């Protein structure tokens, strides 16, 4: 065979061999980008739902939204559909375990007991002349779900202004967590009697449970409180608590993003192995 024909033949083989590899790489890169966008969308949507809506009905909708998103993302690579479904549905509900404070808002200086602003625009409160009435505290065990082992105790006590008396209603309760692991959070009741500090508005899946604890404590101790009292947690500052929450959300985002990248790498390795076997 002439040299020119041998060169042409080998070049033709390389071109045919590289075609499927390039196509596979292209579809995997597209899946990686689309999946990353879907994960970030689910995380953002879930975070907003937990922070600003009645959580339970809406968070289930975010969870189920992960299914069509995963199917759409993996249309060109059906083998990735199942891991995509698992990652994207769980990403949608992961903020429920992280978000317990508003995402933004101002810090209001509390003055009058009967004038406590709430709503989306309020992240927390400064209350220099208020105190936590620890003598009227109530508590209950915390657990991860039905049948699961408890991991700590949630304690609540009234936050009251100057001149408050036990016969007056309690509108604000401070929530603190005592972990069985010994981990001391910023909301731990051991900090309640320290000077300074601010109060972050409590949001998320645990609010209704905290309100139940507050109502039970009020009933047991002969106090008056609202059906849905305002729940806050003590922190060195409201701004610092919000910044720490954003860091926690970023750490939460890293898990599904790394998991999805790992799935793409496995798919790329499998495609390479299958291509080599066909040669």
Beta strands, then each sheet from edge to edge (+ up, - down):
strand 1: 106-109
strand 2: 122-126
strand 3: 131-143
strand 4: 150-160
strand 5: 170-179
strand 6: 198-201
strand 7: 225-235
sheet 1: 1+ 2+ 6- 7+ 5+ 4- 3+
end
